[in-house]
Amino acid sequence: MPLDVRVATSMAEAAGLLSSDQRTKFLSGGTLVMRDVNEGRLLDGTLLRLTDPAYRQMNASGPRVELGAGVTMAMVLNNRDLPFLHAVARAIGGPAIRQMATIGGNLFAETPYGDFAVALLALDAQVMVQSGYGSARTVAIEEFLGARDRGVSGLVTAVQFAKPQNAADFKFRKISRVKPKGISVMSIAAHLPNSGSRIVQARVAYGAMAPTPVRARGVERALEGKSLDSASIHAAKAAALEGTRPLTDAIATEWYRREVMPVHLGRLLTGEGR
Ligand SMILES: Cc1cc2nc3c(=O)[nH]c(=O)nc-3n(C[C@H](O)[C@H](O)[C@H](O)COP(=O)(O)OP(=O)(O)OC[C@H]3O[C@@H](n4cnc5c(N)ncnc54)[C@H](O)[C@@H]3O)c2cc1C
Protein backbone atom coordinates (compact mmCIF):
# COMPACT_ATOMS: atom_id res chain seq x y z
CA MET A 1 0.00 0.00 0.00
CA PRO A 2 1.39 3.47 -0.86
CA LEU A 3 2.10 6.24 1.59
CA ASP A 4 -0.80 8.62 1.91
CA VAL A 5 -0.82 12.25 3.14
CA ARG A 6 -3.68 13.82 5.10
CA VAL A 7 -4.06 17.37 6.33
CA ALA A 8 -5.85 18.26 9.57
CA THR A 9 -6.92 21.85 10.14
CA SER A 10 -7.33 21.69 13.93
CA MET A 11 -5.40 20.08 16.76
CA ALA A 12 -8.51 18.18 17.87
CA GLU A 13 -8.93 16.72 14.38
CA ALA A 14 -5.23 15.72 14.23
CA ALA A 15 -5.34 14.11 17.68
CA GLY A 16 -8.53 12.24 16.74
CA LEU A 17 -7.04 10.93 13.49
CA LEU A 18 -3.84 9.82 15.26
CA SER A 19 -5.79 7.88 17.88
CA SER A 20 -8.13 6.23 15.38
CA ASP A 21 -5.43 4.70 13.14
CA GLN A 22 -2.14 3.31 14.40
CA ARG A 23 -0.68 3.50 10.88
CA THR A 24 -1.04 7.28 10.88
CA LYS A 25 2.26 9.04 11.57
CA PHE A 26 2.35 12.68 12.56
CA LEU A 27 4.57 14.90 10.42
CA SER A 28 5.75 18.02 12.21
CA GLY A 29 8.84 19.60 10.62
CA GLY A 30 9.56 16.25 8.96
CA THR A 31 13.36 16.32 9.35
CA LEU A 32 13.28 12.80 10.83
CA VAL A 33 10.06 11.44 9.35
CA MET A 34 11.01 12.38 5.78
CA ARG A 35 14.43 10.84 6.26
CA ASP A 36 12.66 7.58 7.14
CA VAL A 37 10.53 7.95 4.00
CA ASN A 38 13.49 8.80 1.75
CA GLU A 39 15.62 5.98 3.12
CA GLY A 40 12.85 3.39 2.78
CA ARG A 41 12.07 2.76 6.47
CA LEU A 42 8.59 4.23 6.16
CA LEU A 43 6.84 2.83 3.10
CA ASP A 44 3.13 2.80 3.81
CA GLY A 45 0.44 4.24 6.08
CA THR A 46 -0.63 7.87 6.37
CA LEU A 47 1.44 10.96 7.07
CA LEU A 48 -0.61 13.55 8.92
CA ARG A 49 0.11 17.26 8.55
CA LEU A 50 -1.45 19.98 10.68
CA THR A 51 -2.20 23.52 9.49
CA ASP A 52 -3.77 24.90 12.71
CA PRO A 53 -2.00 28.28 13.36
CA ALA A 54 -2.21 27.60 17.11
CA TYR A 55 0.28 24.74 16.62
CA ARG A 56 2.97 27.33 15.81
CA GLN A 57 1.95 29.99 18.31
CA MET A 58 4.46 31.54 20.73
CA ASN A 59 3.53 33.36 23.94
CA ALA A 60 6.84 34.39 25.42
CA SER A 61 6.47 38.01 26.57
CA GLY A 62 5.38 37.24 30.16
CA PRO A 63 6.89 35.21 33.00
CA ARG A 64 5.22 32.00 31.78
CA VAL A 65 6.20 30.88 28.28
CA GLU A 66 3.98 28.75 26.05
CA LEU A 67 5.37 27.48 22.77
CA GLY A 68 3.27 25.53 20.29
CA ALA A 69 4.84 22.19 19.45
CA GLY A 70 5.09 23.30 15.81
CA VAL A 71 7.41 26.20 16.68
CA THR A 72 10.68 25.73 14.79
CA MET A 73 14.24 26.30 15.98
CA ALA A 74 14.45 29.26 13.56
CA MET A 75 11.36 30.82 15.18
CA VAL A 76 12.97 30.46 18.63
CA LEU A 77 16.14 32.13 17.32
CA ASN A 78 14.10 35.04 15.98
CA ASN A 79 12.22 35.60 19.23
CA ARG A 80 13.73 38.36 21.36
CA ASP A 81 11.85 37.20 24.45
CA LEU A 82 13.77 33.91 24.46
CA PRO A 83 17.48 34.90 24.46
CA PHE A 84 18.34 32.11 26.94
CA LEU A 85 17.17 29.54 24.35
CA HIS A 86 19.07 30.96 21.38
CA ALA A 87 22.22 28.92 22.04
CA VAL A 88 20.06 25.80 22.28
CA ALA A 89 18.18 26.40 19.01
CA ARG A 90 21.42 27.38 17.25
CA ALA A 91 23.01 24.08 18.31
CA ILE A 92 20.49 22.05 16.30
CA GLY A 93 21.59 21.05 12.79
CA GLY A 94 22.40 23.68 10.16
CA PRO A 95 20.20 26.56 8.94
CA ALA A 96 18.05 24.35 6.65
CA ILE A 97 17.29 21.90 9.48
CA ARG A 98 16.50 24.75 11.90
CA GLN A 99 13.90 26.15 9.47
CA MET A 100 11.99 22.85 9.65
CA ALA A 101 12.86 21.18 12.97
CA THR A 102 10.17 21.70 15.60
CA ILE A 103 10.09 21.61 19.37
CA GLY A 104 7.46 18.85 19.26
CA GLY A 105 9.62 16.67 17.01
CA ASN A 106 12.65 17.23 19.22
CA LEU A 107 10.77 15.72 22.17
CA PHE A 108 10.58 12.47 20.18
CA ALA A 109 14.05 12.55 18.60
CA GLU A 110 16.10 9.53 19.57
CA THR A 111 19.39 9.88 21.43
CA PRO A 112 21.88 11.43 20.63
CA TYR A 113 19.39 13.93 19.15
CA GLY A 114 17.00 15.81 21.43
CA ASP A 115 19.15 18.81 22.44
CA PHE A 116 16.13 21.13 22.80
CA ALA A 117 14.37 18.55 24.98
CA VAL A 118 17.40 18.65 27.32
CA ALA A 119 16.93 22.39 27.75
CA LEU A 120 13.20 21.95 28.37
CA LEU A 121 13.96 19.32 31.02
CA ALA A 122 16.25 21.75 32.87
CA LEU A 123 13.44 24.32 32.67
CA ASP A 124 10.97 21.89 34.30
CA ALA A 125 8.65 22.25 31.31
CA GLN A 126 5.13 20.89 31.12
CA VAL A 127 4.10 19.07 27.94
CA MET A 128 0.50 19.43 26.70
CA VAL A 129 -0.74 16.23 25.09
CA GLN A 130 -4.09 15.78 23.36
CA SER A 131 -5.36 12.25 22.91
CA GLY A 132 -8.36 11.47 20.73
CA TYR A 133 -11.01 14.16 20.59
CA GLY A 134 -10.80 14.80 24.36
CA SER A 135 -9.23 17.75 26.10
CA ALA A 136 -5.46 18.20 26.39
CA ARG A 137 -3.66 16.95 29.50
CA THR A 138 -0.51 18.37 31.00
CA VAL A 139 2.41 16.06 31.73
CA ALA A 140 5.68 16.96 33.47
CA ILE A 141 8.46 16.66 30.88
CA GLU A 142 10.43 14.16 32.95
CA GLU A 143 7.40 11.86 33.09
CA PHE A 144 6.76 12.43 29.38
CA LEU A 145 10.32 11.47 28.41
CA GLY A 146 10.28 8.48 30.78
CA ALA A 147 7.13 7.14 29.10
CA ARG A 148 8.11 8.11 25.56
CA ASP A 149 9.73 4.89 24.47
CA ARG A 150 6.71 2.90 25.69
CA GLY A 151 4.74 4.86 23.07
CA VAL A 152 3.09 8.22 23.77
CA SER A 153 -0.39 8.21 22.35
CA GLY A 154 -1.67 11.49 21.06
CA LEU A 155 -0.54 14.81 19.75
CA VAL A 156 1.83 17.07 21.66
CA THR A 157 0.25 20.49 21.23
CA ALA A 158 2.56 22.79 23.23
CA VAL A 159 5.13 23.13 26.01
CA GLN A 160 5.01 25.55 28.92
CA PHE A 161 7.65 26.71 31.38
CA ALA A 162 8.55 29.61 33.66
CA LYS A 163 11.04 31.99 32.09
CA PRO A 164 14.32 32.17 34.07
CA GLN A 165 14.24 35.42 36.08
CA ASN A 166 17.83 36.02 35.12
CA ALA A 167 19.00 34.76 31.72
CA ALA A 168 22.47 34.09 33.18
CA ASP A 169 20.92 31.47 35.51
CA PHE A 170 20.32 29.26 32.47
CA LYS A 171 23.33 27.55 30.94
CA PHE A 172 23.56 25.22 27.96
CA ARG A 173 26.41 23.48 26.23
CA LYS A 174 26.49 20.95 23.42
CA ILE A 175 29.67 18.96 22.97
CA SER A 176 30.27 17.68 19.44
CA ARG A 177 33.26 16.63 17.43
CA VAL A 178 32.30 18.60 14.30
CA LYS A 179 31.49 22.27 14.74
CA PRO A 180 29.09 23.91 14.23
CA LYS A 181 26.75 21.19 12.95
CA GLY A 182 27.90 18.00 14.67
CA ILE A 183 25.70 15.54 16.50
CA SER A 184 25.98 15.55 20.31
CA VAL A 185 28.64 13.64 22.13
CA MET A 186 26.50 15.04 24.93
CA SER A 187 24.54 18.14 25.80
CA ILE A 188 24.10 19.71 29.22
CA ALA A 189 21.54 22.28 30.39
CA ALA A 190 21.38 23.82 33.85
CA HIS A 191 18.92 26.22 35.43
CA LEU A 192 20.44 27.53 38.66
CA PRO A 193 18.23 30.27 40.15
CA ASN A 194 19.70 32.22 43.08
CA SER A 195 18.27 33.47 46.35
CA GLY A 196 20.85 35.72 47.95
CA SER A 197 23.95 34.01 46.63
CA ARG A 198 22.54 30.48 47.19
CA ILE A 199 21.24 28.22 44.43
CA VAL A 200 17.61 27.23 44.91
CA GLN A 201 15.78 24.55 42.92
CA ALA A 202 18.80 23.54 40.85
CA ARG A 203 17.89 21.71 37.66
CA VAL A 204 20.53 20.01 35.55
CA ALA A 205 19.77 17.80 32.54
CA TYR A 206 21.86 15.73 30.16
CA GLY A 207 21.39 14.59 26.59
CA ALA A 208 23.09 11.47 25.14
CA MET A 209 23.91 10.20 28.63
CA ALA A 210 20.92 7.79 28.71
CA PRO A 211 18.34 6.50 26.22
CA THR A 212 16.34 9.74 26.75
CA PRO A 213 17.34 13.13 28.21
CA VAL A 214 17.70 12.73 31.99
CA ARG A 215 18.00 14.89 35.11
CA ALA A 216 21.39 14.85 36.85
CA ARG A 217 20.00 14.51 40.34
CA GLY A 218 23.37 14.01 42.05
CA VAL A 219 24.61 17.28 40.55
CA GLU A 220 21.42 19.08 41.56
CA ARG A 221 21.85 17.87 45.16
CA ALA A 222 25.51 18.94 45.21
CA LEU A 223 24.57 22.48 44.11
CA GLU A 224 21.34 23.00 46.05
CA GLY A 225 21.65 25.66 48.75
CA LYS A 226 25.28 26.37 47.85
CA SER A 227 26.91 29.26 46.08
CA LEU A 228 28.54 28.41 42.78
CA ASP A 229 32.17 28.21 43.87
CA SER A 230 35.08 25.81 43.52
CA ALA A 231 33.88 23.60 46.41
CA SER A 232 30.33 23.15 45.06
CA ILE A 233 31.61 22.68 41.48
CA HIS A 234 34.03 20.03 42.73
CA ALA A 235 31.14 18.23 44.50
CA ALA A 236 28.97 18.53 41.38
CA LYS A 237 31.68 16.98 39.20
CA ALA A 238 32.08 14.12 41.68
CA ALA A 239 28.34 13.39 41.34
CA ALA A 240 28.23 13.98 37.57
CA LEU A 241 27.65 10.37 36.53
CA GLU A 242 24.90 9.47 38.99
CA GLY A 243 21.88 8.07 37.15
CA THR A 244 23.53 8.06 33.71
CA ARG A 245 23.42 5.15 31.24
CA PRO A 246 25.26 6.43 28.17
CA LEU A 247 25.15 4.46 24.92
CA THR A 248 27.91 3.60 22.51
CA ASP A 249 27.10 4.88 19.04
CA ALA A 250 28.84 6.22 15.93
CA ILE A 251 29.63 9.49 17.73
CA ALA A 252 31.25 8.21 20.95
CA THR A 253 31.60 5.19 23.17
CA GLU A 254 29.90 4.82 26.52
CA TRP A 255 33.38 4.88 28.13
CA TYR A 256 34.30 8.17 26.44
CA ARG A 257 31.03 9.83 27.42
CA ARG A 258 31.58 8.84 31.07
CA GLU A 259 35.18 10.06 31.01
CA VAL A 260 34.47 13.52 29.62
CA MET A 261 31.12 14.31 31.25
CA PRO A 262 32.59 15.67 34.53
CA VAL A 263 35.05 17.82 32.57
CA HIS A 264 32.31 19.42 30.45
CA LEU A 265 30.00 19.84 33.43
CA GLY A 266 32.80 21.71 35.23
CA ARG A 267 33.30 23.96 32.18
CA LEU A 268 29.58 24.67 31.94
CA LEU A 269 29.42 25.66 35.61
CA THR A 270 32.55 27.85 35.55
CA GLY A 271 31.77 29.34 32.12
CA GLU A 272 35.23 28.21 31.01
CA GLY A 273 36.14 27.43 27.39
CA ARG A 274 33.46 29.52 25.64
C1 LIG B 1 21.02 16.64 9.21
C2 LIG B 1 20.30 16.59 10.53
C3 LIG B 1 20.88 17.20 11.64
C4 LIG B 1 20.23 17.15 12.88
N1 LIG B 1 20.83 17.75 13.96
C5 LIG B 1 20.22 17.70 15.16
C6 LIG B 1 20.84 18.29 16.30
O1 LIG B 1 21.93 18.85 16.23
N2 LIG B 1 20.18 18.22 17.49
C7 LIG B 1 18.97 17.60 17.62
O2 LIG B 1 18.41 17.59 18.72
N3 LIG B 1 18.36 17.04 16.56
C8 LIG B 1 18.96 17.07 15.34
N4 LIG B 1 18.36 16.49 14.26
C9 LIG B 1 17.11 15.75 14.45
C10 LIG B 1 15.84 16.60 14.16
O3 LIG B 1 16.03 17.47 13.10
C11 LIG B 1 15.38 17.42 15.38
O4 LIG B 1 15.41 16.62 16.53
C12 LIG B 1 14.00 18.04 15.18
O5 LIG B 1 13.70 18.89 16.27
C13 LIG B 1 12.88 17.01 14.99
O6 LIG B 1 11.70 17.76 14.76
P1 LIG B 1 10.78 17.57 13.46
O7 LIG B 1 9.69 18.57 13.58
O8 LIG B 1 11.56 17.64 12.22
O9 LIG B 1 10.27 16.09 13.71
P2 LIG B 1 9.49 15.12 12.69
O10 LIG B 1 10.47 14.49 11.79
O11 LIG B 1 8.33 15.79 12.09
O12 LIG B 1 8.96 14.04 13.75
C14 LIG B 1 9.82 13.25 14.51
C15 LIG B 1 8.98 12.24 15.33
O13 LIG B 1 8.22 12.91 16.31
C16 LIG B 1 6.81 12.69 16.12
N5 LIG B 1 6.17 13.98 16.38
C17 LIG B 1 6.60 15.18 15.95
N6 LIG B 1 5.84 16.16 16.44
C18 LIG B 1 4.89 15.57 17.20
C19 LIG B 1 3.80 16.05 17.96
N7 LIG B 1 3.54 17.37 18.05
N8 LIG B 1 3.02 15.17 18.62
C20 LIG B 1 3.27 13.83 18.54
N9 LIG B 1 4.30 13.31 17.82
C21 LIG B 1 5.10 14.16 17.17
C22 LIG B 1 6.69 12.26 14.66
O14 LIG B 1 5.54 11.46 14.42
C23 LIG B 1 7.97 11.47 14.48
O15 LIG B 1 7.83 10.17 15.03
C24 LIG B 1 18.98 16.51 13.00
C25 LIG B 1 18.39 15.91 11.89
C26 LIG B 1 19.03 15.95 10.67
C27 LIG B 1 18.36 15.30 9.48
The ligand as an ORCA input file, in Angstrom:
! r2SCAN-3c Opt
* xyz 0 1
  C      21.019     16.639      9.212
  C      20.296     16.589     10.534
  C      20.876     17.202     11.638
  C      20.233     17.147     12.883
  N      20.829     17.752     13.957
  C      20.216     17.705     15.161
  C      20.838     18.293     16.302
  O      21.928     18.851     16.235
  N      20.185     18.215     17.491
  C      18.971     17.604     17.621
  O      18.411     17.586     18.716
  N      18.364     17.045     16.561
  C      18.958     17.073     15.335
  N      18.355     16.491     14.255
  C      17.105     15.752     14.450
  C      15.843     16.597     14.164
  O      16.027     17.469     13.101
  C      15.380     17.417     15.380
  O      15.409     16.622     16.534
  C      13.996     18.038     15.182
  O      13.696     18.889     16.270
  C      12.884     17.012     14.992
  O      11.701     17.762     14.761
  P      10.778     17.572     13.459
  O       9.692     18.565     13.576
  O      11.564     17.637     12.223
  O      10.268     16.087     13.711
  P       9.493     15.123     12.691
  O      10.474     14.486     11.787
  O       8.332     15.794     12.085
  O       8.959     14.036     13.753
  C       9.822     13.250     14.515
  C       8.980     12.241     15.332
  O       8.216     12.911     16.314
  C       6.815     12.687     16.118
  N       6.167     13.976     16.382
  C       6.604     15.178     15.948
  N       5.844     16.161     16.444
  C       4.894     15.567     17.198
  C       3.804     16.052     17.963
  N       3.543     17.367     18.048
  N       3.024     15.165     18.618
  C       3.272     13.828     18.544
  N       4.295     13.308     17.821
  C       5.100     14.162     17.172
  C       6.687     12.259     14.658
  O       5.541     11.465     14.417
  C       7.970     11.467     14.477
  O       7.830     10.173     15.031
  C      18.984     16.513     13.005
  C      18.394     15.911     11.886
  C      19.033     15.945     10.668
  C      18.360     15.296      9.483
*
